[in-house]
Amino acid sequence: MTDQPTSDETTDTTTAEHKPRRWPWIGGIVGAFIVGIIIGAAGASGDTEPTTEPETVTETVEVETPGEVPEEALAELEQRQAELEQRQAELDALTAELEEREAAITATELEIEEGTIPGPGIFLVGEDIEPGTYRIQGDDCYWARLSGLTGDEIIANGFADGPYVLEIPASDVAFETDCTAPWARQ
């Protein structure tokens, strides 16, 4: 017999030489997968420090933020503010002048009112009217100077028909008139 392998031996050798080895590949893939998970977990937890320094930006950029006023608009606003302040000063001066005029007019009106016999009635000299010289533009009306208030104390009386001037002395007690036009003190 020759040294030829038997059919049983041939089959075993052929199978052993051509049989693919799968276990090392599977083990390598699983190992790589596990190493990838470990590296990923370490990077996510922040345990590793960066190996390079971050870049420093040296360029200056002007950014307009809401509410920020540009220089030219700010200058215009300042000019308007100055104009408004000037107008306010002018207004204050005019207001002061107007108040002075109003006070003068009020004083003149009061003087006229105090120096006027407004219309018909009996007026006490020294209380209701001041003694002095009075003028009326007459409308044919009656007047009387009185030394008392009982009814028989007429010092002088008359009718004013047209412009009329009358002296009421401080010694008179009262003055009576039925004139609708006012008597104005001179």
SVG drawing of the C-alpha trace seen along z (x, -y; Angstrom):
<svg xmlns="http://www.w3.org/2000/svg" viewBox="-87 -171 91 173">
<polyline fill="none" stroke="black" stroke-width="0.4" points="0.0,0.0 1.1,-3.2 1.3,-6.1 -1.7,-7.7 -4.0,-9.1 -7.2,-7.5 -10.4,-9.2 -11.0,-9.9 -7.7,-11.6 -8.1,-13.6 -11.3,-15.0 -10.0,-16.1 -7.0,-17.9 -8.9,-19.7 -11.5,-20.9 -9.0,-22.1 -7.0,-24.0 -9.8,-25.7 -12.1,-26.4 -12.4,-30.1 -11.5,-31.4 -14.4,-33.5 -13.8,-33.9 -10.8,-36.2 -12.7,-38.6 -15.8,-38.6 -13.6,-39.2 -11.8,-42.0 -15.0,-43.8 -16.5,-43.4 -13.2,-44.7 -13.1,-47.7 -16.8,-48.4 -16.1,-48.4 -13.0,-50.6 -15.1,-53.1 -17.8,-53.2 -15.1,-53.8 -13.5,-56.7 -16.9,-58.2 -17.9,-58.1 -14.6,-59.7 -15.0,-62.5 -18.6,-63.2 -17.9,-63.3 -15.3,-66.1 -12.5,-64.2 -10.1,-64.9 -8.5,-68.2 -8.0,-69.9 -4.6,-69.6 -4.6,-73.0 -5.2,-76.6 -8.2,-78.5 -7.6,-81.3 -7.8,-84.9 -9.7,-87.3 -8.0,-90.7 -10.3,-92.3 -12.7,-95.0 -16.1,-95.1 -18.7,-97.9 -22.1,-96.5 -25.2,-98.7 -27.3,-97.4 -31.0,-98.3 -31.3,-101.6 -27.9,-102.9 -28.0,-106.2 -25.6,-107.0 -23.3,-110.0 -25.0,-112.2 -28.5,-111.5 -27.1,-112.2 -25.7,-115.6 -29.0,-116.5 -30.8,-115.5 -28.4,-117.7 -29.0,-120.6 -32.8,-120.2 -32.5,-120.0 -30.5,-123.3 -33.2,-124.9 -35.9,-123.7 -34.1,-125.0 -33.7,-128.4 -37.4,-128.4 -38.3,-127.5 -36.2,-130.4 -38.0,-132.8 -41.3,-131.4 -40.4,-131.8 -39.4,-135.5 -42.7,-136.1 -44.7,-134.4 -43.0,-136.7 -43.7,-139.7 -47.3,-138.6 -47.7,-138.1 -46.4,-141.7 -48.9,-143.1 -51.7,-141.0 -50.8,-142.4 -50.8,-146.0 -54.1,-145.5 -55.6,-143.9 -54.4,-146.9 -55.8,-149.3 -59.1,-147.5 -59.3,-147.5 -58.5,-151.2 -61.2,-151.8 -63.7,-149.6 -62.9,-151.4 -63.1,-154.7 -66.4,-153.9 -70.0,-154.3 -71.4,-151.4 -75.1,-152.4 -78.3,-153.2 -78.2,-153.0 -77.2,-154.7 -73.4,-154.5 -71.7,-155.2 -68.8,-157.7 -65.5,-156.2 -66.9,-152.6 -68.6,-152.0 -67.1,-154.9 -64.1,-157.2 -64.5,-160.9 -63.3,-162.9 -64.3,-164.3 -66.6,-162.1 -67.6,-162.4 -70.5,-160.8 -71.5,-160.9 -75.0,-161.6 -78.3,-160.1 -80.6,-162.6 -80.5,-160.9 -80.9,-162.1 -78.1,-162.4 -78.0,-163.6 -75.3,-164.2 -76.5,-163.1 -75.5,-164.1 -77.5,-161.2 -79.7,-158.2 -83.1,-159.2 -84.3,-160.8 -84.3,-164.6 -80.5,-165.1 -80.0,-166.2 -76.9,-168.5 -77.2,-169.0 -79.0,-167.2 -79.6,-167.6 -79.9,-166.0 -77.0,-164.9 -77.9,-165.5 -74.9,-165.0 -71.3,-165.1 -71.4,-166.1 -68.7,-166.6 -69.5,-166.4 -67.4,-166.8 -68.2,-164.4 -66.3,-165.6 -65.3,-163.3 -67.7,-165.1 -70.7,-163.6 -72.3,-160.5 -73.7,-159.0 -74.3,-159.6 -77.5,-158.6 -77.9,-158.1 -80.4,-156.6 -78.1,-156.8 -77.5,-153.6 -74.2,-154.8 -71.2,-154.6 -69.7,-157.6 -65.9,-157.5 -63.6,-159.2 -61.1,-161.6"/>
</svg>
